[in-house]
């Protein structure tokens, strides 16, 4: 297994996410956009995530050229994003967000399938590979926070483009996954596998989980800045959440052996519900804020790894690309709705109510999974 090459790609890919998640809204705010416009601009890449993964997943499963899709996706992501230097008006930025996201969201579902193909029967080691993505996220959050404190938001798009170029380089180092014959069997179609017990309920809850993250990814940095935290401290707080995620990844293998996927998923949703209440109402307390960020281990780490394993178990080898893409799509639907609703209600309802809606969405997901999911 090419452990370091796979890990290096995750490192660079999520380093880019570490530049986007905490700081994109701040960049748009620095350009003078309102909360509603910020919510729309942040939602556009998530909406594109509803379309792109399924299209590229179908192409990947039909052609088997997953690695080529990853490489071309990385190249065209950077080329599309470079258009941000030409203009910064709303409609131009909306087009840039849509176009670069169309290619960016082609990458991860196909790479997840490539990684699982390399892991073969060692799928429980997935979290040990994926944790390097969290390391990349942390480094970007911390370093970019310092860069923006020193040079201002004008440096922001330049740093993102540089990271995109690193992703291209890492994609060129990935070896092709092992090839093996996959025979089509009766009941192996995508619709047949979606009708398996609990599968549709799971995907509905994927959307609910990402919807609940809408205020977090769109307005947490703005919320904390309004409470008096500096951008450097905000970067460190984001990094703390991902550090907790890394610890979870290191523990995930024994957790998967001890607990069912159902138990891990339900727990992650319940803890997400609690986390959003804390962030919406008590973020002015640093101790509470530290606790809430540590819960990222459950709300992203445990949820994501459990979800990846769920998809792997429920979809045949022939349809792994489309299964992972469907997961990414429902996450995109939920994330887009979360960004939109939080953008439209942030100014009128405030942080407490906006995060309160997120808490209810996560709680609904916990209840649905507890009732509908089989114990694997």
C-alpha positions as CSV (number, residue, x, y, z in Angstrom):
1,X,0.0,0.0,0.0
2,X,1.5,3.4,-1.0
3,X,0.7,4.8,2.5
4,X,2.7,8.1,2.2
5,X,1.6,9.0,-1.3
6,X,-2.1,8.5,-0.3
7,X,-1.6,10.4,2.9
8,X,0.2,13.2,1.1
9,X,-2.7,13.7,-1.2
10,X,-5.1,13.9,1.7
11,X,-2.7,16.3,3.4
12,X,-2.8,18.7,0.5
13,X,-6.5,18.3,-0.3
14,X,-7.6,19.1,3.2
15,X,-5.0,21.8,3.6
16,X,-7.1,23.6,0.9
17,X,-10.2,23.0,2.9
18,X,-8.4,24.4,6.0
19,X,-8.0,27.6,4.0
20,X,-11.6,27.7,2.8
21,X,-13.7,26.7,5.8
22,X,-12.6,29.2,8.4
23,X,-11.7,32.1,6.2
24,X,-13.8,32.2,3.0
25,X,-16.6,34.0,4.7
26,X,-14.2,36.5,6.2
27,X,-12.7,37.1,2.7
28,X,-16.2,37.9,1.3
29,X,-16.9,40.1,4.3
30,X,-13.7,42.0,3.6
31,X,-15.1,42.7,0.1
32,X,-18.1,44.3,1.6
33,X,-20.8,41.7,1.0
34,X,-23.8,41.3,3.4
35,X,-24.5,38.2,5.4
36,X,-27.1,37.0,2.9
37,X,-24.7,37.4,0.0
38,X,-21.9,35.7,2.0
39,X,-24.3,32.8,2.7
40,X,-25.1,32.5,-1.1
41,X,-21.5,32.6,-2.2
42,X,-20.5,30.0,0.4
43,X,-23.5,27.8,-0.6
44,X,-22.6,27.8,-4.3
45,X,-19.7,25.3,-4.0
46,X,-21.9,23.2,-1.8
47,X,-24.7,23.3,-4.4
48,X,-22.2,22.2,-7.0
49,X,-21.4,19.3,-4.8
50,X,-24.9,18.1,-5.4
51,X,-24.2,17.7,-9.2
52,X,-20.5,17.1,-9.7
53,X,-19.8,14.0,-7.6
54,X,-22.6,11.9,-9.2
55,X,-21.6,12.9,-12.7
56,X,-17.9,12.2,-12.1
57,X,-18.8,9.1,-10.1
58,X,-20.8,7.6,-13.0
59,X,-17.9,8.4,-15.3
60,X,-15.4,6.8,-12.9
61,X,-17.4,3.6,-12.5
62,X,-18.1,3.4,-16.2
63,X,-14.5,4.0,-17.4
64,X,-12.4,2.9,-14.4
65,X,-10.3,6.0,-14.9
66,X,-10.7,7.3,-11.3
67,X,-7.1,8.5,-11.1
68,X,-7.3,10.5,-14.3
69,X,-10.4,12.2,-13.0
70,X,-8.6,13.1,-9.8
71,X,-5.7,14.6,-11.8
72,X,-7.8,16.5,-14.3
73,X,-10.0,17.7,-11.5
74,X,-7.0,19.1,-9.6
75,X,-5.7,20.9,-12.7
76,X,-9.0,22.5,-13.7
77,X,-9.8,23.5,-10.1
78,X,-6.7,25.6,-10.0
79,X,-7.3,27.1,-13.5
80,X,-10.9,28.0,-12.7
81,X,-10.1,29.5,-9.3
82,X,-7.4,31.7,-10.9
83,X,-10.2,33.8,-12.4
84,X,-10.8,35.3,-9.0
85,X,-7.9,37.7,-9.6
86,X,-9.7,39.3,-12.6
87,X,-12.7,40.7,-10.8
88,X,-14.4,40.6,-7.4
89,X,-18.0,41.6,-8.0
90,X,-20.8,39.3,-6.8
91,X,-21.7,37.6,-10.1
92,X,-18.1,37.0,-11.2
93,X,-17.3,35.5,-7.8
94,X,-20.5,33.4,-8.0
95,X,-19.3,32.0,-11.4
96,X,-15.8,31.4,-10.0
97,X,-17.2,29.5,-7.0
98,X,-19.4,27.4,-9.2
99,X,-16.8,26.5,-11.8
100,X,-13.9,25.7,-9.6
101,X,-16.2,23.7,-7.3
102,X,-17.5,21.6,-10.2
103,X,-14.0,20.2,-10.7
104,X,-13.0,20.2,-7.0
105,X,-15.9,18.0,-6.0
106,X,-14.9,15.5,-8.7
107,X,-11.8,14.7,-6.7
108,X,-12.5,13.4,-3.3
109,X,-15.2,10.7,-3.9
110,X,-13.0,9.2,-6.6
111,X,-9.9,9.4,-4.4
112,X,-11.8,7.7,-1.5
113,X,-12.6,4.8,-3.9
114,X,-8.9,4.7,-5.0
115,X,-7.8,4.6,-1.3
116,X,-10.2,1.8,-0.4
117,X,-9.0,-0.1,-3.5
118,X,-5.4,0.2,-2.3
119,X,-6.4,-0.8,1.3
120,X,-8.3,-3.9,0.1
121,X,-9.0,-6.0,3.1
122,X,-7.3,-3.5,5.4
123,X,-10.2,-1.0,5.2
124,X,-10.1,-0.4,8.9
125,X,-6.7,1.4,8.3
126,X,-8.6,4.1,6.4
127,X,-8.6,6.5,9.3
128,X,-4.8,6.1,9.7
129,X,-4.4,7.4,6.1
130,X,-7.1,10.0,6.3
131,X,-5.7,11.6,9.5
132,X,-3.0,13.3,7.5
133,X,-5.7,15.3,5.8
134,X,-6.6,16.7,9.2
135,X,-2.9,17.5,9.8
136,X,-2.9,19.5,6.6
137,X,-6.1,21.3,7.7
138,X,-4.5,22.3,11.0
139,X,-1.3,23.6,9.5
140,X,-3.2,25.7,7.0
141,X,-5.6,27.1,9.6
142,X,-2.8,28.1,11.9
143,X,-0.3,29.4,9.3
144,X,-3.0,31.2,7.2
145,X,-4.4,32.9,10.3
146,X,-0.9,34.4,10.9
147,X,-0.5,35.3,7.3
148,X,-3.8,37.2,7.2
149,X,-3.0,39.0,10.5
150,X,0.2,40.2,8.9
151,X,-0.7,40.8,5.2
152,X,-4.5,41.2,5.3
153,X,-7.1,39.4,3.3
154,X,-5.5,40.5,0.0
155,X,-3.1,37.5,0.5
156,X,-6.0,35.0,0.9
157,X,-6.7,34.0,-2.8
158,X,-3.0,33.7,-3.5
159,X,-2.4,31.2,-0.7
160,X,-5.4,29.1,-1.9
161,X,-4.1,29.0,-5.4
162,X,-0.7,27.9,-4.2
163,X,-2.2,25.1,-2.2
164,X,-4.2,24.0,-5.3
165,X,-0.9,23.7,-7.2
166,X,0.4,21.4,-4.5
167,X,-2.7,19.2,-4.9
168,X,-1.9,18.9,-8.6
169,X,1.7,17.8,-7.8
170,X,0.5,15.2,-5.2
171,X,-2.1,13.8,-7.6
172,X,0.7,13.0,-10.1
173,X,2.5,10.9,-7.5
174,X,-0.5,8.5,-6.8
175,X,-0.1,5.1,-8.3
176,X,-3.1,3.5,-10.1
177,X,-5.2,1.3,-7.8
178,X,-5.0,-2.5,-8.3
179,X,-7.3,-3.7,-11.0
180,X,-9.5,-6.7,-10.7
181,X,-12.5,-8.1,-12.5
182,X,-15.9,-7.1,-11.2
183,X,-18.8,-9.3,-12.4
184,X,-22.2,-7.7,-12.5
185,X,-24.8,-9.7,-10.6
186,X,-28.5,-9.5,-10.2
187,X,-29.5,-6.8,-7.7
188,X,-26.2,-5.0,-8.2
189,X,-27.7,-1.8,-9.7
190,X,-27.5,1.5,-7.9
191,X,-31.3,1.7,-7.3
192,X,-31.3,-1.8,-5.8
193,X,-28.5,-0.9,-3.4
194,X,-30.2,2.3,-2.4
195,X,-33.3,0.3,-1.5
196,X,-31.3,-1.8,1.1
197,X,-32.6,-1.4,4.6
198,X,-31.5,1.8,6.2
199,X,-29.6,3.2,3.2
200,X,-32.0,6.0,2.2
201,X,-32.4,6.9,5.9
202,X,-28.6,7.1,6.2
203,X,-28.3,9.5,3.2
204,X,-31.1,11.7,4.5
205,X,-29.2,12.0,7.8
206,X,-26.0,12.8,5.9
207,X,-27.8,15.8,4.5
208,X,-29.1,16.7,8.0
209,X,-25.6,16.5,9.5
210,X,-24.2,18.8,6.9
211,X,-27.2,21.2,7.2
212,X,-26.5,21.4,10.9
213,X,-22.9,22.4,10.1
214,X,-24.1,25.4,7.9
215,X,-23.7,28.1,10.6
216,X,-20.4,26.6,11.7
217,X,-18.7,26.7,8.4
218,X,-20.3,29.9,7.2
219,X,-20.4,32.1,10.3
220,X,-18.3,30.7,13.1
221,X,-15.3,32.9,12.3
222,X,-17.5,36.0,12.0
223,X,-19.3,35.0,15.2
224,X,-16.0,34.7,17.1
225,X,-14.6,37.9,15.7
226,X,-17.7,39.7,16.9
227,X,-17.1,38.2,20.3
228,X,-13.6,39.8,20.4
229,X,-11.4,36.9,19.4
230,X,-8.5,37.7,17.1
231,X,-8.0,36.0,13.7
232,X,-5.0,34.2,15.0
233,X,-7.0,32.8,18.0
234,X,-9.8,31.9,15.6
235,X,-7.4,29.9,13.5
236,X,-6.1,28.1,16.6
237,X,-9.7,27.3,17.7
238,X,-10.4,25.8,14.3
239,X,-7.1,23.9,14.6
240,X,-8.1,22.5,18.0
241,X,-11.2,21.0,16.5
242,X,-9.2,19.2,13.8
243,X,-6.6,18.1,16.4
244,X,-9.4,16.4,18.3
245,X,-10.5,14.9,15.0
246,X,-6.9,13.5,14.5
247,X,-7.0,11.9,18.0
248,X,-10.3,10.3,17.0
249,X,-8.8,8.9,13.8
250,X,-6.0,7.3,15.8
251,X,-8.6,5.6,18.0
252,X,-11.1,4.8,15.3
253,X,-9.8,1.3,14.5
254,X,-10.5,-0.1,18.0
255,X,-13.8,1.8,18.1
256,X,-15.0,0.2,14.9
257,X,-14.1,-3.2,16.4
258,X,-16.0,-2.5,19.6
259,X,-19.0,-0.5,18.5
260,X,-21.5,-0.9,15.7
261,X,-21.7,1.7,12.9
262,X,-25.2,2.5,14.1
263,X,-24.0,3.3,17.6
264,X,-21.1,5.5,16.4
265,X,-23.4,7.4,13.9
266,X,-26.2,8.0,16.5
267,X,-23.6,9.3,19.0
268,X,-22.0,11.6,16.6
269,X,-25.4,13.2,15.8
270,X,-26.4,13.6,19.4
271,X,-23.1,15.2,20.3
272,X,-23.4,17.5,17.2
273,X,-26.8,18.7,18.6
274,X,-25.1,19.6,21.9
275,X,-22.2,21.3,20.2
276,X,-24.3,23.7,18.3
277,X,-26.2,24.8,21.4
278,X,-22.8,25.5,23.1
279,X,-21.5,27.5,20.1
280,X,-24.7,29.5,19.7
281,X,-25.1,30.5,23.3
282,X,-21.9,30.2,25.3
283,X,-19.1,30.9,22.9
284,X,-18.0,34.0,24.8
285,X,-16.7,31.5,27.5
286,X,-13.3,30.3,26.3
287,X,-13.6,27.1,28.3
288,X,-17.0,26.2,26.8
289,X,-15.6,27.1,23.3
290,X,-12.7,24.8,23.8
291,X,-15.1,21.9,24.8
292,X,-17.3,22.6,21.8
293,X,-14.3,22.5,19.4
294,X,-13.1,19.2,20.9
295,X,-16.5,17.8,20.0
296,X,-15.4,18.1,16.4
297,X,-13.9,14.6,17.0
298,X,-17.4,13.2,17.0
299,X,-19.3,15.6,14.8
300,X,-16.9,15.2,11.9
301,X,-14.3,12.6,12.7
302,X,-16.5,9.7,14.0
303,X,-19.3,10.6,11.6
304,X,-17.1,10.7,8.5
305,X,-15.2,7.5,9.1
306,X,-18.4,5.7,10.0
307,X,-20.1,7.0,6.9
308,X,-17.3,5.9,4.6
309,X,-17.4,2.4,6.1
310,X,-21.2,2.4,5.8
311,X,-21.0,3.2,2.1
312,X,-18.3,0.6,1.6
313,X,-20.4,-2.1,3.2
314,X,-23.7,-1.2,1.5
315,X,-22.4,-0.7,-2.1
316,X,-20.7,-3.4,-4.2
317,X,-17.2,-2.9,-5.5
318,X,-18.5,-2.1,-8.9
319,X,-20.5,0.9,-7.6
320,X,-18.1,2.2,-4.9
321,X,-17.4,5.4,-7.0
322,X,-21.1,6.2,-7.3
323,X,-21.8,5.2,-3.6
324,X,-19.1,7.6,-2.4
325,X,-20.3,10.2,-4.9
326,X,-23.9,9.9,-3.6
327,X,-22.6,10.4,-0.1
328,X,-20.8,13.6,-1.2
329,X,-23.9,14.8,-3.1
330,X,-26.2,14.5,-0.1
331,X,-23.6,16.2,2.0
332,X,-23.5,18.9,-0.5
333,X,-27.3,19.3,-0.5
334,X,-27.3,19.6,3.3
335,X,-24.3,21.9,3.4
336,X,-25.8,24.2,0.8
337,X,-29.1,24.4,2.6
338,X,-27.3,25.0,5.9
339,X,-25.2,27.9,4.4
340,X,-28.3,29.4,2.8
341,X,-30.6,29.3,5.8
342,X,-27.8,30.6,8.1
343,X,-27.1,33.4,5.7
344,X,-30.7,34.5,5.6
345,X,-31.4,34.3,9.3
346,X,-28.1,35.3,10.8
347,X,-28.8,39.1,11.0
348,X,-32.4,38.8,11.9
349,X,-32.3,35.9,14.5
350,X,-28.8,36.0,15.7
351,X,-26.3,33.3,16.6
352,X,-28.3,31.5,19.3
353,X,-31.4,30.8,17.1
354,X,-29.3,30.1,14.0
355,X,-27.2,27.5,15.8
356,X,-30.4,26.3,17.6
357,X,-31.9,25.3,14.2
358,X,-28.7,23.4,13.5
359,X,-29.0,21.6,16.8
360,X,-32.6,20.5,16.0
361,X,-31.4,19.2,12.6
362,X,-28.7,17.1,14.2
363,X,-31.1,15.8,16.9
364,X,-33.6,14.8,14.1
365,X,-30.8,12.8,12.4
366,X,-30.0,11.0,15.7
367,X,-33.6,9.9,16.1
368,X,-34.0,8.8,12.4
369,X,-30.8,6.7,12.6
370,X,-31.8,5.2,15.9
371,X,-35.1,4.1,14.5
372,X,-34.2,3.1,10.9
373,X,-30.6,1.8,10.9
374,X,-29.8,-1.9,11.4
375,X,-27.1,-2.8,13.9
376,X,-24.1,-3.8,11.8
